[in-house]
Structure formats: structure tokens, C-alpha cells
């Protein structure tokens, strides 16, 4: 993976929770988020690396939601999974469901918060309060572009190895907000 010392700007092509492509504006990374199974008991999404250097699809993470949009499990590998409620825990027992923390594969704790900054729909910080990632919606009044939602996931360069986890945790947070969980 090429390192330019700048953040990863992953354009969210559809802006939908039901599937999208996340493509870095500098073409350093390409991820897909797609539904792979759907029935009355579960809905499964896979996050895949579609960067051409890997020669196709490389599965990274899986998200399995339960019936009626309930939180299910996050699958790190076929042998390793965790309930989403345990992976993304509320910051405070009585606090908002839109403020949750998780432990990354690097052992550090990260926190997603909803609308804490005017220009960011979702903001992820580390335990020291440093900005790690954020998700922006299309700017109001911005024209429509063919093939783009205008939404963007930005992950700061020092956290590039965590991009798949940032995307997975963001999609769970967006799911929580969408379904009032």
C-alpha cells in the first residue's frame, strides 16, 4: 500500500447502508460493503478489499445483523467473531446509543460520536481525544454527481491499517442510528 503521508479519503459511492464502494480519492485503497446473505433470521454484509494489487476480492470483515435489524456479530476471521454489543459498547450506561467505543486490532480504544462537530456526521477519536476518522454527508446545496453520494469516510494516515475496522464500526454505528437501537 502506497503511503503518501496524507489521510485516506474514501468516497462512499452510494451513501446507503445496504451496500456501497469506498474508494480512496488517490486510488490507494478500494473497499466494498455488500450484502451477501439475507433471510428472516439474519442479514450478512462483507467488507472486501477490491484493490487491484490483490488481484480481486479479498474478504476482510463480516457483519451479521439479526432479525428485525437487531445487532448481531462482527466476524474478524471465519474462526473469530464477537457480538456487536460487546464490540461497540456504549460510552456510558445511561448515555446515548450514538456514542460508543471499541478496541481496535492494535489494542487501542476508539470512540465514535454522532454530530459532535458541525461538519462531521460521525467522528472517531482515540483515548487521548485525537481525531482518527470521520464521516461526512454531502454538503447541503452541493450538486448531484453521477456515481457518487457526496459522502466521505476520512481516516487519518497513521491509522491506515485500521481502515477496515473503521469502516465496519462506522457501518454498525450508522445501523444503530438508522434503526434506533
Contact map, one row per residue, 1 for C-alpha under 8 A:
1110000000000000000000000001100000000000000000000000000000000000000000000000000000000000000000000000000000000000000000000000000000000000000000000000000000000000000000000000000000000
1111000000000000000000000001000000000000000000000000000000000000000000000000000000000000000000000000000000000000000000000000000000000000000000000000000000000000000000000000000000000
1111110000000000000000000000000000000000000000000000000000000000000000000000000000000000000000000000000000000000000000000000000000000000000000000000000000000000000000000000000000000
0111110000000000000000000000000000000000000000000000000000000000000000000000000000000000000000000000000000000000000000000000000000000000000000000000000000000000000000000000000000000
0011111000000000000000000000000000000000000000000000000000000000000000000000000000000000000000000000000000000000000000000000000000000000000000000000000000001000000000000000000000000
0011111100000000000000000000000000000000000000000000000000000000000000000000000000000000000000000000000000000000000000000000000000000000000000000000000000011000000000000000000000000
0000111110000000000000000000000000000000000000000000000000000000000000000000000000000000000000000000000000000000000000000000000000000000000000000000000001111000000000000000000000000
0000011111000000000000011101000000000000000000000000000000000000000000000000000000000000000000000000000000000000000000000000000000000000000000000000000001111001000000000000000000000
0000001111100000000000111100000000000000000000000000000000000000000000000000000000000000000000000000000000000000000000000000000000000000000000000000000111100000000000000000000000000
0000000111110000000001111000110000000000000000000000000000000000000000000000000000000000000000000000000000000000000000000000000000000000000000000000000111000000000000000000000000000
0000000011111000000011111000000000000000000000000000000000000000000000000000000000000000000000000000000000000000000000000000000000000000000000000001011110000000000000000000000000000
0000000001111110000111100000000000000000000000000000000000000000000000000000000000000000000000000000000000000000000000000000000000000000000000000001111110000000000000000000000000000
0000000000111110000111100000000000000000000000000000000000000000000000000000000000000000000000000000000000000000000000000000000000000000000000000011111000000000000000000000000000000
0000000000011111001110000000000000000000000000000000000000000000000000000000000000000000000000000000000000000000000000000000000000000000000000000011100000000000000000000000000000000
0000000000011111100100000000000000000000000000000000000000000000000000000000000000000000000000000000000000000000000000000000000000000000000000000000111000000000000000000000000000000
0000000000000111111100000000000000000000000000000000000000000000000000000000000000000000000000000000000000000000000000000000000000000000000000000000000000000000000000000000000000000
0000000000000011111100000000000000000000000000000000000000000000000000000000000000000000000000000000000000000000000000000000000000000000000000000000000000000000000000000010011000000
0000000000000001111100000000000001100000000000000000000000000000000000000000000000000000000000000000000000000000000000000000000000000000000000000000000000000000000000000000000000000
0000000000000101111110000000000111100000000000000000000000000000000000000000000000000000000000000000000000000000000000000000000000000000000000000000000000000000000000000000000000000
0000000000011111111111000000000111000000000000000000000000000000000000000000000000000000000000000000000000000000000000000000000000000000000000000000000000000000000000000000000000000
0000000000111100001111100000011110000000000000000000000000000000000000000000000000000000000000000000000000000000000000000000000000000000000000000000000000000000000000000000000000000
0000000001111000000111110000011110000000000000000000000000000000000000000000000000000000000000000000000000000000000000000000000000000000000000000000000010000000000000000000000000000
0000000011111000000011111010111000000000000000000000000000000000000000000000000000000000000000000000000000000000000000000000000000000000000000000000000000000000000000000000000000000
0000000111100000000001111111110000000000000000000000000000000000000000000000000000000000000000000000000000000000000000000000000000000000000000000000000000000000000000000000000000000
0000000111100000000000111111000000000000000000000000000000000000000000000000000000000000000000000000000000000000000000000000000000000000000000000000000000000000000000000000000000000
0000000110000000000000011111000000000000000000000000000000000000000000000000000000000000000000000000000000000000000000000000000000000000000000000000000000000000000000000000000000000
0000000000000000000000111111110000000000000000000000000000000000000000000000000000000000000000000000000000000000000000000000000000000000000000000000000000000000000000000000000000000
1100000100000000000000011111110000000000000000000010000000000000000000000000000000000000000000000000000000000000000000000000000000000000000000000000000000000000000000000000000000000
1000000001000000000000110011111000000000000000001110000000000000000000000000000000000000000000000000000000000000000000000000000000000000000000000000000000000000000000000000000000000
0000000001000000000011110011111100000000000000001110000000000000000000000000000000000000000000000000000000000000000000000000000000000000000000000000000000000000000000000000000000000
0000000000000000000011100000111110000000000000111110000000000000000000000000000000000000000000000000000000000000000000000000000000000000000000000000000000000000000100000000000000000
0000000000000000001111000000011111000000000001111100000000000000000000000000000000000000000000000000000000000000000000000000000000000000000000000000000000000000000000000000000000000
0000000000000000001111000000001111100000000011110000000000000000000000000000000000000000000000000000000000000000000000000000000000000000000000000000000000000000000000000000000000000
0000000000000000011100000000000111110000000011100000000000000000000000000000000000000000000000000000000000000000000000000000000000000000000000000000000000000000000000000000000000000
0000000000000000011000000000000011111100001111000000000000000000000000000000000000000000000000000000000000000000000000000000000000000000000000000000000000000000000000000000000000000
0000000000000000000000000000000001111100001111000000000000000000000000000000000000000000000000000000000000000000000000000000000000000000000000000000000000000000000000000000000000000
0000000000000000000000000000000000111110011110000000000000000000000000000000000000000000000000000000000000000000000000000000000000000000000000000000000000000000000000000000000000000
0000000000000000000000000000000000111111111100000000000000000000000000000000000000000000000000000000000000000000000000000000000000000000000000000000000000000000000000000000000000000
0000000000000000000000000000000000001111111000000000000000000000000000000000000000000000000000000000000000000000000000000000000000000000000000000000000000000000000000000000000000000
0000000000000000000000000000000000000111110000000000000000000000001000000000000000000000000000000000000000000000000000000000000000000000000000000000000000000000000000000000000000000
0000000000000000000000000000000000000111111000000000000000000000011000000000000000000000000000000000000000000000000000000000000000000000000000000000000000000000000000000000000000000
0000000000000000000000000000000000001111111100000000000000000001111000000000000000000000000000000000000000000000000000000000000000000000000000000000000000000000000000000000000000000
0000000000000000000000000000000000111110111110000000000000000001111010000000000000000000000000000000000000000000000000000000000000000000000000000000000000000000000000000000000000000
0000000000000000000000000000000000111100011111000000000000000111100000000000000000000000000000000000000000000000000000000000000000000000000000000000000000000000000000000000000000000
0000000000000000000000000000000011111000001111100000000000000111000000000000000000000000000000000000000000000000000000000000000000000000000000000000000000000000000000000000000000000
0000000000000000000000000000000111110000000111110000000000111110000000000000000000000000000000000000000000000000000000000000000000000000000000000000000000000000000000000000000000000
0000000000000000000000000000001111000000000011111000000000111100000000000000000000000000000000000000000000000000000000000000000000000000000000000000000000000000000100010000000000000
0000000000000000000000000000001110000000000001111100000011111000000000000000000000000000000000000000000000000000000000000000000000000000000000000000000000000000000000000000000000000
0000000000000000000000000000111100000000000000111110010111110000000000000000000000000000000000000000000000000000000000000000000000000000000000000000000000000000000000000000000000000
0000000000000000000000000000111100000000000000011111011111000000000000000000000000000000000000000000000000000000000000000000000000000000000000000000000000000000000000000000000000000
0000000000000000000000000001111000000000000000001111111110000000000000000000000000000000000000000000000000000000000000000000000000000000000000000000000000000000000000000000000000000
0000000000000000000000000000000000000000000000000111111100000000000000000000000000000000000000000000000000000000000000000000000000000000000000000000000000000000000000000000000000000
0000000000000000000000000000000000000000000000000011111100000000000000000000000000000000000000000000000000000000000000000000000000000000000000000000000000000000000000000000000000000
0000000000000000000000000000000000000000000000001111111111000000000000000000000000000000000000000000000000000000000000000000000000000000000000000000000000000000000000000000000000000
0000000000000000000000000000000000000000000000000111111110000000000000000000000000000000000000000000000000000000000000000000000000000000000000000000000000000000000000000000000000000
0000000000000000000000000000000000000000000000001111111111000000000000000000000000000000000000000000000000000000000000000000000000000000000000000000000000000000000000000000000000000
0000000000000000000000000000000000000000000000011110011111100000000000000000000000000000000000000000000000000000000000000000000000000000000000000000000000000000000000000000000000000
0000000000000000000000000000000000000000000000011100010111110000000000000000000000000000000000000000000000000000000000000000000000000000000000000000000000000000000000000000000000000
0000000000000000000000000000000000000000000001111000000011111000000000000000000000000000000000000000000000000000000000000000000000000000000000000000000000000000000000000000000000000
0000000000000000000000000000000000000000000001111000000001111100000000000001100000000000000000000000000000000000000000000000000000000000000000000000000000000000000100000000000000000
0000000000000000000000000000000000000000000001110000000000111110000000000111100000000000000000000000000000000000000000000000000000000000000000000000000000000000000110010000000000000
0000000000000000000000000000000000000000000111100000000000011111000000000111000000000000000000000000000000000000000000000000000000000000000000000000000000000000000000000000000000000
0000000000000000000000000000000000000000000111000000000000001111100000011110000000000000000000000000000000000000000000000000000000000000000000000000000000000000000000010000000000000
0000000000000000000000000000000000000000011110000000000000000111110000111110000000000000000000000000000000000000000000000000000000000000000000000000000000000000000000000000000000000
0000000000000000000000000000000000000000011100000000000000000011111011111000000000000000000000000000000000000000000000000000000000000000000000000000000000000000000000000000000000000
0000000000000000000000000000000000000000111000000000000000000001111111110000000000000000000000000000000000000000000000000000000000000000000000000000000000000000000000000000000000000
0000000000000000000000000000000000000001111000000000000000000000111111000000000000000000000000000000000000000000000000000000000000000000000000000000000000000000000000000000000000000
0000000000000000000000000000000000000000000000000000000000000000011111000000000000000000000000000000000000000000000000000000000000000000000000000000000000000000000000000000000000000
0000000000000000000000000000000000000000001000000000000000000000111111100000000000000000000000000000000000000000000000000000000000000000000000000000000000000000000000000000000000100
0000000000000000000000000000000000000000000000000000000000000000111111110000000000000000000000000000000000000000000000000000000000000000000000000000000000000000000000000000000000001
0000000000000000000000000000000000000000000000000000000000000001110011111000000000111000000000000000000000000000000000000000000000000000000000000000000000000000000000000000000100000
0000000000000000000000000000000000000000000000000000000000000011110001111100000000111000000000000000000000000000000000000000000000000000000000000000000000000000000000000000000000000
0000000000000000000000000000000000000000000000000000000000000011100000111110000011110000000000000000000000000000000000000000000000000000000000000000000000000000000000000000000000000
0000000000000000000000000000000000000000000000000000000000001111000000011111000011110010000000000000000000000000000000000000000000000000000000000000000000000000000000000000000000000
0000000000000000000000000000000000000000000000000000000000001111000000001111111111000000000000000000000000000000000000000000000000000000000000000000000000000000000000000000000000000
0000000000000000000000000000000000000000000000000000000000011100000000000111111110000000000000000000000000000000000000000000000000000000000000000000000000000000000000000000000000000
0000000000000000000000000000000000000000000000000000000000011000000000000011111110000000000000000000000000000000000000000000000000000000000000000000000000000000000000000000000000000
0000000000000000000000000000000000000000000000000000000000000000000000000011111110000000000000000000000000000000000000000000000000000000000000000000000000000000000000000000000000000
0000000000000000000000000000000000000000000000000000000000000000000000000011111110000000000000000000000000000000000000000000000000000000000000000000000000000000000000000000000000000
0000000000000000000000000000000000000000000000000000000000000000000000000011111111000000000000000000000000000000000000000000000000000000000000000000000000000000000000000000000000000
0000000000000000000000000000000000000000000000000000000000000000000000001111111111100000000000000000000000000000000000000000000000000000000000000000000000000000000000000000000000000
0000000000000000000000000000000000000000000000000000000000000000000000001110000111110110000000000000000000000000000000000000000000000000000000000000000000000000000000000000000000000
0000000000000000000000000000000000000000000000000000000000000000000000111100000011111110000000000000000000000000000000000000000000000000000000000000000000000000000000000000000000000
0000000000000000000000000000000000000000000000000000000000000000000000111100000001111111000000000000000000000000000000000000000000000000000000000000000000000000000000000001000000000
0000000000000000000000000000000000000000000000000000000000000000000000110000000000111111100000000000000000000000000000000000000000000000000000000000000000000000000000000000000000000
0000000000000000000000000000000000000000000000000000000000000000000000000000000001111111100000000000000000000000000000000000000000000000000000000000000000000000000000000000000000000
0000000000000000000000000000000000000000000000000000000000000000000000000100000001111111100000000000011000000000000000000000000000000000000000000000000000000000000000000000000000000
0000000000000000000000000000000000000000000000000000000000000000000000000000000000011111110000000001110000000000000000000000000000000000000000000000000000000000000000001000000000000
0000000000000000000000000000000000000000000000000000000000000000000000000000000000001111111000000001110000000000000000000000000000000000000000000000000000000000000000000000000000000
0000000000000000000000000000000000000000000000000000000000000000000000000000000000000001111110111111100000000000000000000000000000000000000000000000000000000000000000000000000000000
0000000000000000000000000000000000000000000000000000000000000000000000000000000000000000111110100011100000000010000000000000000000000000000000000000000000000000000000000000000000000
0000000000000000000000000000000000000000000000000000000000000000000000000000000000000000011111110000000000000000000000000000000000000000000000000000000000000000000000000000000000000
0000000000000000000000000000000000000000000000000000000000000000000000000000000000000000011111100000000000000000000000000000000000000000000000000000000000000000000000000000000000000
0000000000000000000000000000000000000000000000000000000000000000000000000000000000000000000111110000000000000000000000000000000000000000000000000000000000000000000000000000000000000
0000000000000000000000000000000000000000000000000000000000000000000000000000000000000000011111111010000000000000000000000000000000000000000000000000000000000000000000000000000000000
0000000000000000000000000000000000000000000000000000000000000000000000000000000000000000010101111110000000000000000000000000000000000000000000000000000000000000000000000000000000000
0000000000000000000000000000000000000000000000000000000000000000000000000000000000000000010000111111000000000000000000000000000000000000000000000000000000000000000000000000000110001
0000000000000000000000000000000000000000000000000000000000000000000000000000000000000000010000011111000000000001110000000000000000000000000000000000000000000000000000000000100110000
0000000000000000000000000000000000000000000000000000000000000000000000000000000000000000011000111111100000000011110000000000000000000000000000000000000000000000000000000000000000000
0000000000000000000000000000000000000000000000000000000000000000000000000000000000000001111000001111110000000011100000000000000000000000000000000000000000000000000000000000000000000
0000000000000000000000000000000000000000000000000000000000000000000000000000000000000001111000000011111000001111000000000000000000000000000000000000000000000000000000000000000000000
0000000000000000000000000000000000000000000000000000000000000000000000000000000000000011100000000001111100001110000000000000000000000000000000000000000000000000000000000000000000000
0000000000000000000000000000000000000000000000000000000000000000000000000000000000000010000000000000111111111100000000000000000000000000000000000000000000000000000000000000000000000
0000000000000000000000000000000000000000000000000000000000000000000000000000000000000000000000000000011111111100000000000000000000000000000000000000000000000000010010000000000000000
0000000000000000000000000000000000000000000000000000000000000000000000000000000000000000000000000000001111110000000000000000000000000000000000000000000000000000010000000000000000000
0000000000000000000000000000000000000000000000000000000000000000000000000000000000000000000000000000001111110000000000000000000000000000000000000000000000000000000000000000000000000
0000000000000000000000000000000000000000000000000000000000000000000000000000000000000000000000000000001111111000000000000000000000000000000000000000000000000000000000000000000000000
0000000000000000000000000000000000000000000000000000000000000000000000000000000000000000000000000000001111111100000000000000011000000000000000000000000000000000000000000000000000000
0000000000000000000000000000000000000000000000000000000000000000000000000000000000000000000000000000111100111110000000000000011000000000000000000000000000000000000000000000000000000
0000000000000000000000000000000000000000000000000000000000000000000000000000000000000000000000000000111100011111000000000001111000000000000000000000000000000000000000000000000000000
0000000000000000000000000000000000000000000000000000000000000000000000000000000000000000001000000011110000001111100000000011111000000000000000000000000000000000000000000000000000000
0000000000000000000000000000000000000000000000000000000000000000000000000000000000000000000000000111100000000111110000000111100000000000000000000000000000000000000000000100100000000
0000000000000000000000000000000000000000000000000000000000000000000000000000000000000000000000000111000000000011111100000111000000000000000000000000000000000000000000000000000000000
0000000000000000000000000000000000000000000000000000000000000000000000000000000000000000000000000110000000000001111100001110000000000000000000000000000000000000000000000000000000000
0000000000000000000000000000000000000000000000000000000000000000000000000000000000000000000000000000000000000000111111011110000000000000000000000000000000000000000000000000000000000
0000000000000000000000000000000000000000000000000000000000000000000000000000000000000000000000000000000000000000111111011110000000000000000000000000000000000000000000000000000000000
0000000000000000000000000000000000000000000000000000000000000000000000000000000000000000000000000000000000000000001111111010000000000000000000000000000000000000000000000000000000000
0000000000000000000000000000000000000000000000000000000000000000000000000000000000000000000000000000000000000000001111111000000000000000000000000000000000000000000000000000000000000
0000000000000000000000000000000000000000000000000000000000000000000000000000000000000000000000000000000000000000000011111000000000000001000000000000000000000000000000000000000000000
0000000000000000000000000000000000000000000000000000000000000000000000000000000000000000000000000000000000000000001111111110000000000111100000000000000000000000000000000000000000000
0000000000000000000000000000000000000000000000000000000000000000000000000000000000000000000000000000000000000000011111111110000000000111100000000000000000000000000000000000000000000
0000000000000000000000000000000000000000000000000000000000000000000000000000000000000000000000000000000000000001111100011111000000000111000000000000000000000000000000000100000000000
0000000000000000000000000000000000000000000000000000000000000000000000000000000000000000000000000000000000000011111110011111100000111110000000000000000000000000000000000000000000000
0000000000000000000000000000000000000000000000000000000000000000000000000000000000000000000000000000000000000111100000000111110000111100000000000000000000000000000000000000000000000
0000000000000000000000000000000000000000000000000000000000000000000000000000000000000000000000000000000000000111000000000011111111111000000000000000000000000000000000000000000000000
0000000000000000000000000000000000000000000000000000000000000000000000000000000000000000000000000000000000011110000000000001111111110000000000000000000000000000000000000000000000000
0000000000000000000000000000000000000000000000000000000000000000000000000000000000000000000000000000000000011110000000000000111111000000000000000000000000000000000000000000000000000
0000000000000000000000000000000000000000000000000000000000000000000000000000000000000000000000000000000000000000000000000000111111000000000000000000000000000000000000000000000000000
0000000000000000000000000000000000000000000000000000000000000000000000000000000000000000000000000000000000000000000000000000111111100000000000000000000000000000000000000000000000000
0000000000000000000000000000000000000000000000000000000000000000000000000000000000000000000000000000000000000000000000000000111111110000000000000000000000000000000000000000000000000
0000000000000000000000000000000000000000000000000000000000000000000000000000000000000000000000000000000000000000000000000011110011111100000000000000000000010000000000000000000000000
0000000000000000000000000000000000000000000000000000000000000000000000000000000000000000000000000000000000000000000000000011110001111100000000000000000000110010000000000000000000000
0000000000000000000000000000000000000000000000000000000000000000000000000000000000000000000000000000000000000000000000000011100000111110000000000000000011110000000001000000000000000
0000000000000000000000000000000000000000000000000000000000000000000000000000000000000000000000000000000000000000000000011111000000111111000000000000000011100000000000000000000000000
0000000000000000000000000000000000000000000000000000000000000000000000000000000000000000000000000000000000000000000000011110000000001111100000000000001111000000000000000000000000000
0000000000000000000000000000000000000000000000000000000000000000000000000000000000000000000000000000000000000000000000111100000000000111110000000000001110000000000000000000000000000
0000000000000000000000000000000000000000000000000000000000000000000000000000000000000000000000000000000000000000000000011000000000000011111000000000011100000000000000000000000000000
0000000000000000000000000000000000000000000000000000000000000000000000000000000000000000000000000000000000000000000000000000000000000001111101000000111100000000000000000000000000000
0000000000000000000000000000000000000000000000000000000000000000000000000000000000000000000000000000000000000000000000000000000000000000111111000000010000000000000000000000000000000
0000000000000000000000000000000000000000000000000000000000000000000000000000000000000000000000000000000000000000000000000000000000000000011111000000000000000000000000000000000000000
0000000000000000000000000000000000000000000000000000000000000000000000000000000000000000000000000000000000000000000000000000000000000000001111100000000000000000000000000000000000000
0000000000000000000000000000000000000000000000000000000000000000000000000000000000000000000000000000000000000000000000000000000000000000011111110000000000000000000000000000000000000
0000000000000000000000000000000000000000000000000000000000000000000000000000000000000000000000000000000000000000000000000000000000000000000011111000000000000000000000000000000000000
0000000000000000000000000000000000000000000000000000000000000000000000000000000000000000000000000000000000000000000000000000000000000000000001111101110000000000000000000000000000000
0000000000000000000000000000000000000000000000000000000000000000000000000000000000000000000000000000000000000000000000000000000000000000000000111111110000000000000000000000000000000
0000000000000000000000000000000000000000000000000000000000000000000000000000000000000000000000000000000000000000000000000000000000000000000000011111000000000000000000000000000000000
0000000000001100000000000000000000000000000000000000000000000000000000000000000000000000000000000000000000000000000000000000000000000000000000001111100000000000000000000000000000000
0000000000111100000000000000000000000000000000000000000000000000000000000000000000000000000000000000000000000000000000000000000000000000000000011111111000000000000000000000000000000
0000000000011110000000000000000000000000000000000000000000000000000000000000000000000000000000000000000000000000000000000000000000000000010000011011111000000000000000000000000000000
0000000000111010000000000000000000000000000000000000000000000000000000000000000000000000000000000000000000000000000000000000000000000000111000011001111100000000000000000000000000000
0000000000111010000000000000000000000000000000000000000000000000000000000000000000000000000000000000000000000000000000000000000000000011110000000001111110000000000000000000000000000
0000000011110000000000000000000000000000000000000000000000000000000000000000000000000000000000000000000000000000000000000000000000000011110000000000011111000000000000000000000000000
0000000011110000000001000000000000000000000000000000000000000000000000000000000000000000000000000000000000000000000000000000000000001111000000000000001111100000000000100000000000000
0000001111000000000000000000000000000000000000000000000000000000000000000000000000000000000000000000000000000000000000000000000000001110000000000000000111110000000000000000000000000
0000001110000000000000000000000000000000000000000000000000000000000000000000000000000000000000000000000000000000000000000000000000011100000000000000000011111011001001000000000000000
0000011100000000000000000000000000000000000000000000000000000000000000000000000000000000000000000000000000000000000000000000000000111000000000000000000001111111000000000000000000000
0000111100000000000000000000000000000000000000000000000000000000000000000000000000000000000000000000000000000000000000000000000000000000000000000000000000111111000000000000000000000
0000000000000000000000000000000000000000000000000000000000000000000000000000000000000000000000000000000000000000000000000000000000000000000000000000000000011111100000000000000000000
0000000000000000000000000000000000000000000000000000000000000000000000000000000000000000000000000000000000000000000000000000000000010000000000000000000000111111111000000000000000000
0000000100000000000000000000000000000000000000000000000000000000000000000000000000000000000000000000000000000000000000000000000000000000000000000000000000111111111000000000000000000
0000000000000000000000000000000000000000000000000000000000000000000000000000000000000000000000000000000000000000000000000000000000000000000000000000000000000111111100000000000000000
0000000000000000000000000000000000000000000000000000000000000000000000000000000000000000000000000000000110000000000000000000000000000000000000000000000000000011111111000000000000000
0000000000000000000000000000000000000000000000000000000000000000000000000000000000000000000000000000000000000000000000000000000000000000000000000000000000100011111111100000000000000
0000000000000000000000000000001000000000000000100000000000011000000000000000000000000000000000000000000000000000000000000000000000000000000000000000000000000000111111110000000000000
0000000000000000000000000000000000000000000000000000000000001000000000000000000000000000000000000000000100000000000000000000000000000000000000000000000000000000011111111000000000000
0000000000000000000000000000000000000000000000000000000000000000000000000000000000000000000000000000000000000000000000000000000000001000000000000000000000100000011111111100000000000
0000000000000000000000000000000000000000000000000000000000000000000000000000000000000000000000000000000000000000000000000000000000000000000000000000000010000000001111111110000000000
0000000000000000000000000000000000000000000000100000000000001010000000000000000000000000000000000000000000000000000000000000000000000000000000000000000000000000000111111111000000000
0000000000000000000000000000000000000000000000000000000000000000000000000000000000000001000000000000000000000000000000000000000000000000000000000000000000000000000011111111100000000
0000000000000000000000000000000000000000000000000000000000000000000000000000000000000000000000000000000000000001000000000100000000000000000000000000000000000000000001111111110000000
0000000000000000100000000000000000000000000000000000000000000000000000000000000000000000000000000000000000000000000000000000000000000000000000000000000000000000000000111111111000000
0000000000000000000000000000000000000000000000000000000000000000000000000000000000010000000000000000000000000000000000000000000000000000000000000000000000000000000000011111111100000
0000000000000000000000000000000000000000000000000000000000000000000000000000000000000000000000000100000000000001000000000000000000000000000000000000000000000000000000001111111110000
0000000000000000100000000000000000000000000000000000000000000000000000000000000000000000000000000000000000000000000000000000000000000000000000000000000000000000000000000111111111000
0000000000000000100000000000000000000000000000000000000000000000000000000000000000000000000000000000000000000000000000000000000000000000000000000000000000000000000000000011111111100
0000000000000000000000000000000000000000000000000000000000000000000000100000000000000000000000001100000000000000000000000000000000000000000000000000000000000000000000000001111111111
0000000000000000000000000000000000000000000000000000000000000000000000000000000000000000000000001100000000000000000000000000000000000000000000000000000000000000000000000000111111111
0000000000000000000000000000000000000000000000000000000000000000000000000000000000000000000000000000000000000000000000000000000000000000000000000000000000000000000000000000011111110
0000000000000000000000000000000000000000000000000000000000000000000010000000000000000000000000000000000000000000000000000000000000000000000000000000000000000000000000000000001111111
0000000000000000000000000000000000000000000000000000000000000000000000000000000000000000000000000000000000000000000000000000000000000000000000000000000000000000000000000000000111111
0000000000000000000000000000000000000000000000000000000000000000000001000000000000000000000000001000000000000000000000000000000000000000000000000000000000000000000000000000000110111
